Amino acid sequence: MAENTVSTNTQITEADVEKQRRQQEKEYLGPREMAAYIISGFGDKNWETFSGNNMFFYNTTFQGVSPVTLSLADSVCSILDTFDNAISGPILDRTRTRWGRVRPYFVLTLPFWIFSNLVPWILPQGLSQVALFVWFFFIKYVGSISNSFYSPAYTAILYNLTPNVNERNKLIATDTYADLLGVWLPSLFPFFVDYLPRTIPTRSIYLGGALVFIAMVIIFRVYGFFTLKERVPLASREEMKSTSVFKSVKQVASCRPMWVLLIKNFFGMGKAVGQNVSNYFWLNCTGKLSNAAISGIFTGLPSYFVLPFATKLTKKLGLKKLAVLSYLYCGIVYLVMYLIGFSPTENSFVNLVIIVFELTLAGAMNSVQRYCNSALTGDMYDYVEWKTGIRNEGMMSAAMGYITLVGNNISSILSGLIIAAIKYEPLLNSHGVVIPQTDPGMLNAIWTVFTLAPAIGRSCKGISLMFFNVDGKVREQMMEDLAVSRAGKLKERTGAGTEDGANEE
């Protein structure tokens, strides 16, 4: 039960609690607002896919950046990230404006985000490695400051749109389903690289793609700021003032579900390493970057059939068990791919069919994993509100974002060291068009990283989630107690519960 959340002078009747129960079961989100949430993050999800697939490859191939230089910039930046992540959480949790607690950060962070994501694509060529190190360190740190505030804000808005957990899970499933279409857009990009006139430098094609996806982020973030509404009751300014930052940190640090998710997110570096070398794999092991797009068309198909059953499987198996099974399944398939090894035939079409089949099996539960990740995060926020009376979403999201960032930085470091270790050198023709390598040892090394890194990462994620304790009867008791504490908050603040449960400050 939440501690010290309601004044002892506030009398909570059974009618108050019953009204809050109804509010936690009422559906607030119509098609327009659900669409608004999905659209607000649509640009970011496309950009993450595009930049994750292409930026490392672009920087090392066309900007002349050494993988070691990128690794050093990531390493130094990750150390300094500790400071901005440490302050962003408490600031977010204590923000109270007429536009809500987290929505303002959708637009306040945009100038920093634009700088950090545009500049890496337009740096002049011919810079020394020292100059490139300084540039990329500064770029990454500015981006880190932006993400330290935006990422927790965007994460938190989902769990404040409605107090109805079932409705929230439906929104998560719908958003994940929409992602399946969204992430296909960046996957089509390699077709432009392979099939636009060969007189167009590959570097220019990548730059054009980056500009399109950056524009999408700007438009959709601004749209989300103007359309979304926060509804879950928050602690008042007075309650937040009475709770010191140190006490908030102590409360968050004792949250077991958060530590479990932190560990799970850390192992995301396995997938990130595989993603960083994906362009090297498709170009060199299959002969064309556009094969990645062809593969994406088929590997995403199982998700369209599996994801609609996610909410039903949650009710039948429980969210925790569904998450564990989905991650372990994926890890096992990638491990089998690694053990089978890279043994191409003389027929490139047959090779592609085999790879597509293997990756389709490996990715069959990807959408379920994304759904489970968001739903488990919501349970974690409810858990800390249950135990402390305050939704420290900003602080917890910042901590989780930092661990994810550390994992990504480690993955970049590992990717850089791997590419340097196998002595990969990009090959360009006279028009600046990239062409594949054929050395068998190098191809086998790329295959090993492409399969073994996600196998280890996904398996470790599944194992870590076995320790997530918001499940079964614990979760049922949590939701019942939250109905009581939220009823008290609303009655203390307004004299009577509001019918929409909104937080309007």
N, C-alpha and C positions, 0 to 999 in steps of 0.2 A: 504494500500500500504506500502511496506517496506520502512523504514527510513534509509537515509544515507548509502545506499549500493553501489551506483555507483558515481564515480567522476563526478563533474559537467562539466568536460572537455570531457567526453565521450559522443559522439553523437550516440544515438540509433535510427536507422532507422526502418521503418515498415518491411523492409526485414529482419532485425535482429530479430525482435519480431516474425515474421512469421516462421523463421528458428527454433526458440526456441519452438514455438507451435508444429512444426512438430517433434521436438526431444521429446517433452512431449507426443506425440502420437505414436512415433516409438516404435517398439518392439525390445528390445536388448537381451533378454534372450532366448537362444536356450535350447533344452532339457538337454544338458550337464551341463550348468550353473545352471539351475533350480534344477537338480538332486544334484549338488554340494551343493547348499544352504540347501536343505532338508536333505542331508546326514550329513552335518556339525553339525546340531543340533539333529540328530537322537539319538546319544548316551545320550545326556543330558536329552532328553524327556523320554527315557526309564529309566534312572537313577532316575529322579524325581518321576516317578511312582513307581518304585521299593522301593526306600528309603522312600517315603511318606507313602506307604502301610505297610512297614515292620520295619523301624528303631526304631520307638518308642516302638513297640511291642517287638522287639528283645532286646533292651536295658533294658526294665523293666522286661522281662521274663528270659533272660539268663545271662545278665551282672549284675543283682542284683541292678540296679539303681532305686532308689526311684523316683516315678513320681514328688514328691516335689523337689528333687535334680535337675532333668532335668528342672523343671519350674524355679528354682532359677538361674540356669546357663543361661537359655534363657533370663531372666529378666535383669541380669547384662550385658550380651552381647549386648542386644538391646540398652542399654544406651550408651555404647562405640561405637556402630555402627554409631551413629550420626556423629562422627568425621571423620571416613574413608569415609562415604558416602558424607560428605560435601566437601571433597577434590577431590574425584574421578571424579566427573562430570566436573569441570573446567579443570582438567588435560586431560581428554578424548577430550573435545572440542578443546583444544589447541594443541593436538598431530598432527604432520605432519611428516610422514616418507615416504620412497620410497615404502613401502608396504601398504600405506594408513593410514587413521586416526584410525580406530578401529580394523583392522585385527590383528595387533601385539599382542593385548591382548588375542587373542585366545590361544596363546602358553605361553605368559609371566605369565599368572595366573595358568597354569597347576600344577606346583609343590605344590603350596599352596592348590589347590583344591584336589589333590591326598591325601595329608596329612590329611586334614579335613574330608574327606569322607571314607578313609580307616581305620584310627585309631579306630573309634568307634566300628568297628567290630572285632578288634583283641586285645582289652584291656584285660589284665589278669583278671581272676575271683578272688573274695575274697577281693577286695579293699574296704576300708571304704567309707562311704558316703561323707566324707570330701575330700578324695582323688579323688573320682569320680566327685565331684563338680569342683575341680580344673582342672581335665582333660577335662571335657566336656565344661567348660568355655573357656579354651584355644583352644580346637578343634573348637568350634563354632566361636570364634573370628577370628582365622586364616581363616576359611571358609568364614566369613563375608568380610574380606579384599579381598579375591579372587573374591567373587561374586560382590563386589562393583565396580570392574573394568570389569569383564567378562560379567555380565548380561547386563549392558548398551551397551557394545560393540556389543554383539550378537544381541541385540534389534535394535541398530542403523544400522547394516549392511544391514538389510532387506530394509530399506528405502533409502539406498544409492546405491543399485544395479541397479536401473532404475528410471529415472524421470517420467516415464509413470505410472500414478496412476492406470489405468485400468489393465495394465500388472502386477503391484504390487499386486493388489487385486486378480488377477488370480493365482499368485505365492502363496499368502497367502492361498487361497482356496485349491490349490494343496498340499501345505505343511500340511494343516490341515487334508486333506484326507489321506495323507501318515501317519499322526500321528495315525489314526485309526488302522492301521496295527501295527505301532510301539509300542503303549501302550498295545497291546495284548501280547507281549512277556513277560513283567513282570507279567501279569495276569495269565499266565500259570504256574508260579513258585509254587503256592500252591500244584499243582499236585505232584511235587517232594517231598514236605513236607509230603504229605499224603501217597504216594505210593512207595517211595523208601524203601528198607528193614528197618524194624523197629529197627534193631540193630544199625543203623547209627544215632548218636545224632542229634536232630533237629537243634541244634546250628551249627553244621558243615555244614548242608545243606544250612542254611541262609548265612553263611560265603562264601561258594562256589558261591552262586548266586550273592552276592555283588561283588566278584572279577571279575566275568564275565562282569557285567554291568559297572564297573569302567574301565575295559580294553576297552570297546566300546567307552566310553567318550574320552579317550586319543586318540584313533585311528581317530575318526571322527573329533575331534577339529583340529588336525594337518592337516588332509585332507582339511578342510575348509579354513585354513590359506593359503594353497598353491593354491587354485583354485578360490576363489572369487575375485571380482573386484568392487571397489567403483566408481560410475559414477556421482552422483549428485554434481553440482558445490558447492564448499565450500567458505566461506570467506577466504581471503588470510591471511598469517601470519601478515602482516601489519594491516589489518582490525581487527584481533583478538587482536593485541597489543594495538590498539587505543580504544578497548572496555574493560574497567576494569572488573574484576571479580564481583565487587559490582554492576556495571551496568547490567551485565549479570544476576546476581541473581535477581535484580529488574525487569528485563524484563520477566524472567521466572515466578516470583512470581505473575505477573499481568496476566498470561495466564489462562483464565477461563477454556478452555478445559482440561488443565492439572489438575486443582483442581477437576474437575468432575471425571476424571479417577482415581485420587488419592483416592477419597472417595469410588469410586466403588471397587478399589483394596483392600482397607481396609476391606470391607465387605466380601472379599474372605476368611476371617478367619472362616466364617460359614461352608464353604465346607471343609476347612482344619480340623476343629474339627471333622466333620463327617468322614473324611478320616483317622484321627488318631485312631478312635475307630472302624474302619471297620474290622480289624482282630479280635478284641474282639467280634464283632457281628457275623462274619461268623463262628468262632470257637465255641462260646458258644450258640448262638441262632439257628444255623443250624446244628451244630455237626461236621462240617468239614471245614477246611480252603479252600480246593479245590472247595467248592461250589461257592467261589468268582470268580474263573476262569470260571466255568460253566455259572454263571450269566453274566460275561463279554462277553461271546460269543454272547449272545442274546441281551443284553442291548446296544451293539454297532451297531447292525444291522440297526436301523433306520437312523443312521448318514450316512451310505453309500447311502441311497436314498434321504436324505434331503440336504446334503452338496452340491451336484452338482448344486442345484438350488440357492445357496447362492448369487452368483454374479448377477443372474437374479432378485432375490428378492431385492437385493440392489438397482438396477436400478428402480424397480417398487415402492418399499416402501420407499427407502432411508435407508442409513446405520444406522442412529440413531434409527429409528422406529423399524427396524428389530432387533436390539440389545435389545431394551427395551422389546419387545414382547417375545423374546426368554428367557430372564431371568425371567420375571414375570410368564411365563408358567411353568418353572421348579420349581420356588418357590411354586406355587399353588399345583402342584402335590405332592411335598414333604410334604406340609402342610396337604393335604388330607390323605397321608399315616400315618402321626402322629395321626390325628384324628381317623382314623380307628383303630389304635392300633395294638399291637403285640398279636395276638390270635392264636397260633399254634394249628393245629389239631394233632391227634395221628399218622397221616401218614406223614412222613418226606418228601416224594416225593411231595405230594400236597402242603406242606408248601413252598418248594423250588420253585415250579411253581408259586405260588401266589407272592412270593417276587420278582422273576425274572420279572413277568408281571408288577408289580408296578415300579420296577427300570427301566424297558425298557421305560415305559411312561415318567418317570422322566428325563431320559437321552436322549430323542429323539432329543433335540435341543442343546446338549452339543457341537457338532462340529460347529454349527452355532455361538454359543457364542465365541468359540476360534477364529473363522474367524473374527467376528465383533470386538473383542478386539484388534487384530493386525491391522485391517484396521482403526479403530478409532484412534489408536496410530499414524499411519501414517498421518492422517488428523491433529492431534495435532501438529506434527512436522512441517508440511506445514504451519499451522496457525501461529506458532511462527516465522517462516522464513518470512511470509507475513507481520507480524507486526513489526519485528525488523531487518530483513535483514540477520540474523545469525541463523543457525541451531544449537541451544544449546541442541543437542540430548543427549550428555553425561550428562549434568547437570540435564536435565529433566528425563532421564532414571534412573539416580542415585536416584533422589527424589522418583520416582515411585517404584524403587526397594526397597528403604528403607521402604516406607509405607507397601509394600507387606511383607517385612521381619518382620516389627513390627506386622502386622496382623498374620503372621505365628507364631511368638513368643507368641503372646497372645493366639493363638489357642493351642499351646503346653502347655502353663500355664493352660488354662482352661481344656484341656484334662487330664493333670496331676492331677489337683484338683478334677475333676470328678471321675477318676479312684480311687483316694485315698478316696473320699467321699463314694463311694459305697463299699469300703473295698474289692476291687478285689484282690485276691491272685492267682497267676498262679499255676496250678496243673501239675506235671510232674511224669511220671512213673519211674520205676527203670532204664530204658535205657535213661532217659532224654527226652522222647517224651512228648510233651504237650498234655493234654486231656481237654475236655470241662467241664464247670461248669453247674449246673442245677437249681440253686436258682431262682425262678420266679421273685422275686423282683429285683434281679440284672439284669436278662434278660430284664425286662421291662425298667429299667433305661438305659441300653445300647441302646435299640430300640429308646427311646426318644431322646437321643443325636444323634443317627445315622440318624434320620429323621428331627427333629426340627431345628437342627443347620443349615443344608443346606437350609431348607425352609426359615429361616430368612435371611440368607446371600444372597441367590439368589434374593429374593424379594427386598431387600435393594439395590442390584446392579441395578436392573431394574429401580427402582424409581430414583436413583441418575443420571442415564443416560438421564433422561428426560430433564436435564439442560445442556446437551452438545449442544453448539451453532454453531458448524461447520456443517451446514446442509442447503440444498436447495440453495437459491440465494446467501447466504453468501459464500458457498463453491464454487459456480460457479465464483463469482467475485474474490475470492482468487486465483483460478487457473489461471485466465486471468492475474491478476496482477503479479503473480509469473513468468509467461512467459516473461513479460517485464523486471522484475528485474534480472532474470537469464541471459537473453540475454545481459543485460548491464554488468554483472559480467564477462561473457565469453569474450565480446568484449574488455573490459578494460584490461583483463589479457593477451589476446592472439592477440589482434588487429583484430580478426575475430572469429566468433563462430566456435567451433569444431563440427564436424558432429556427434560424439558419445556423446557429453556432458560430457565426462569423466573428473574426477578430478585426474590429474596425477601430484603429487608433489614429 
